[in-house]
């Protein structure tokens, strides 16, 4: 059984970033301070580059904005659905 997101990606290709999601608009609306000595990797092992946006949770885990879905699924137990 294929996952609906995988099937959609197989049909249409990877999405581009020509539009902003709700979360992206929220991140863009706030003026975030620049941190010179930012962490090297996030919780999922992805390298944090200059200009990347990330957050820290109460346990001190650092997560890149691009990994928020993984964070919510793995650590918060979130389940994502697609309405028909």
C-alpha positions as CSV (number, residue, x, y, z in Angstrom):
1,X,0.0,0.0,0.0
2,X,1.5,3.3,-1.1
3,X,1.3,6.4,1.0
4,X,-0.9,9.2,-0.6
5,X,1.9,11.7,-0.4
6,X,4.3,9.4,-2.1
7,X,1.8,8.7,-4.9
8,X,1.2,12.4,-5.4
9,X,4.9,13.1,-5.5
10,X,5.4,10.3,-8.0
11,X,2.7,11.8,-10.3
12,X,3.6,15.5,-10.0
13,X,7.3,15.5,-8.9
14,X,8.7,17.3,-5.9
15,X,7.0,20.5,-4.9
16,X,8.8,23.8,-5.4
17,X,8.8,26.6,-3.0
18,X,7.0,29.1,-5.2
19,X,4.3,29.4,-2.6
20,X,4.4,29.7,1.2
21,X,2.6,27.5,3.5
22,X,0.9,28.8,6.6
23,X,3.9,27.9,8.7
24,X,6.3,29.6,6.4
25,X,4.2,32.8,6.5
26,X,4.3,32.7,10.3
27,X,8.1,32.3,10.3
28,X,8.4,35.1,7.8
29,X,6.2,37.5,9.8
30,X,8.5,37.4,12.8
31,X,11.9,39.1,12.8
32,X,14.2,36.4,14.1
33,X,17.5,37.3,15.6
34,X,20.7,36.0,13.9
35,X,22.8,33.7,16.0
36,X,26.5,33.7,15.1
37,X,27.5,30.5,16.8
38,X,24.4,28.4,15.9
39,X,24.4,24.6,16.4
40,X,26.0,22.4,13.8
41,X,23.2,19.8,13.4
42,X,19.6,19.4,14.3
43,X,17.9,16.6,16.2
44,X,17.5,14.6,12.9
45,X,21.2,15.0,11.9
46,X,20.7,17.6,9.2
47,X,23.4,20.3,9.0
48,X,22.3,23.8,10.0
49,X,23.6,26.3,7.5
50,X,23.8,30.1,7.9
51,X,20.3,31.5,7.4
52,X,18.4,28.3,8.2
53,X,15.5,28.6,10.6
54,X,15.2,26.3,13.5
55,X,13.5,26.0,16.9
56,X,14.3,24.4,20.3
57,X,11.8,22.6,22.4
58,X,11.6,22.3,26.2
59,X,14.0,19.3,26.2
60,X,16.6,21.3,24.4
61,X,16.2,19.5,21.0
62,X,17.1,21.6,18.0
63,X,14.9,21.1,14.9
64,X,15.2,22.7,11.5
65,X,12.0,24.3,10.2
66,X,12.1,21.8,7.3
67,X,11.9,18.9,9.8
68,X,8.9,20.1,11.8
69,X,6.7,17.4,10.3
70,X,9.1,14.7,11.4
71,X,9.4,16.2,14.8
72,X,5.6,16.3,15.2
73,X,5.2,12.8,14.0
74,X,8.1,11.2,16.0
75,X,8.1,13.2,19.2
76,X,4.6,14.5,19.6
77,X,2.8,11.6,18.1
78,X,1.0,13.7,15.5
79,X,-0.9,11.9,12.7
80,X,-1.4,13.7,9.4
81,X,-4.5,13.3,7.3
82,X,-5.6,14.6,3.9
83,X,-9.3,15.6,3.5
84,X,-11.2,14.4,0.5
